[in-house]
Amino acid sequence: MTEKKTILVTGANGQLGNEMRVVAAAYPDYNFLFVTRQELAIDDIEATARYFNANKINFCVNCAAYTAVDKAEAEHENALLINATAVGNLAELCKTHNALFIHVSTDYVFDGTATSPYTEAHPVAPVNMYGATKLKGEELAKQNNPASIIIRTSWVYSSFGNNFVKTMLRLMKEKEQLNVVSDQQGCPTYAADLAAAIMQIIQSQSVTQQPGIYNYSNTGVISWYQFADAIKQLSGSKCMVNPIPTTQFPTPAKRPAYSVMDTTKIQQTFNITIPFWKDSLEKCLTLL
């Protein structure tokens, strides 16, 4: 009988971490270790090293991140610690222990000035502190462990945690009308779909090594306003949703105006079929 391979999932209380818990049920051939920040502070290099020494880890999926985009402008040292330093540490430990490191990054590494979907090779130029710390994390992962897989994703939502979908549902109950930015384009990512894709990568990685950067989001291109309008329609809300320009909704951190990513590479490399954004939104709303 072959020994079960172990998958460590950090950031287990986040949207993606929770979706990894759900998807784990379909993979009884693997042993899963889910750790929250309280159980394992990944920015504590010694504690993390002890954890790796105590557990035979074959795969590490890093879902932990400092994701408060606006707060990161003021708390950039804290964001850097979680989004960069800790990532470099995990990457190095995975290399030492011969484990595959899968790290989740963001579309915010781009400046949002493109006019066609971003490929993995497109020059990076973050416009805010959050994007800068996530980019630093990517760099440290590659530097400390060239076999790392980095997945850039965008507009993540789930039935777990706090996100745009849940915020819109709450506001639509509370208000008669809402103003939503209509001049920022991208594509939502249903965390459950990303979790399924990660498991597909882990399974195929047992056969061949395909390190590098990959883009993942659901298919289609929409604005935040169109996203909100779809949430309204699908949930049957009577709330009026009004499109507004970004200039009317100032935030401490600048947002990229265009966040559409080309996902051809991940689909072809790992034979992954990516659902259309609206189909996944319907699934999530059914759960909510």
Phi, psi and omega in degrees: 000129180281144181289140178294138176276147185255132178247118175268127177243114177269163181065040189294344180268355180280181182300307182290321178302317178294322178291329175294324176298317181296312184291334181303329181301333181275359183234068182293346180283354179246151174260122182256137173241114179255122180236135175267175179298326179293325183278329178208107178278102187293345177278354175266097187301321182291317179296321180291320178298319178297320180297316179295323178293326183277338183235134178279099185259130179258330180221139174235119177255110183270099177262359181283138178197155168270109190248004179283090188303314181287320179295331181299335179299321180267325183258045189293335178292319178295315179298320180295322180298312182281316187276345183231295184305310181297324180296315178300319178297312180299317180301316181294317178297321178297321179296314180300320185264010178056042178251149178279130179258120176245118185243137181261121180245204193215157172293344182289000173285347179262160183271351176080016181261001181291162178241356174224158187308138180289129171267171181296337184270355183296140179303139181264147180195079184299146181256359178218170185295322178302310179300321180294319180290324178292323178295319178299322177298317177302314183297316180292323178298313181292321182293315184277340183205088183300346179274004182296150170249125181245125180248115176271129182228171186216151172047052186287136175218166184192171173282351178258155171071191180258134180198175184303316183299311182292324177296315179298316179300318180294311182296326180292335176281326187274330188241158176275332174213155182227145173254127182229137182301130184247357183249020170245122183250147177185205174214133178293157174234117174281118186303331178295322178292319179294320178299318178296320179295320179298319178294326177294322178295314180301317180295318181286333180293337177296338183263310182224150179267124180227069182291170176128189182260139179225142174265139174217124167206168174293166184274156182106164180227126179217170172260168176300323178299315180295325177296312179297320181296321178294321177298318178299309183298312185290333181267353179074022181288150178262000182297139179275129179250120183252133176282135176227155175283158179305325182301336179271358181227070183292140177229154179304321180258136177290144178250144175294137181284335183225118184235023183285130181244143176278121184254016182304317186299312182292325180294315183285319183294317186248010178057048183259132175262123183259126180291157175289142187305320186289325178298318180289323177299318178301316180300314182295318180295328177298318179292326183279000000 
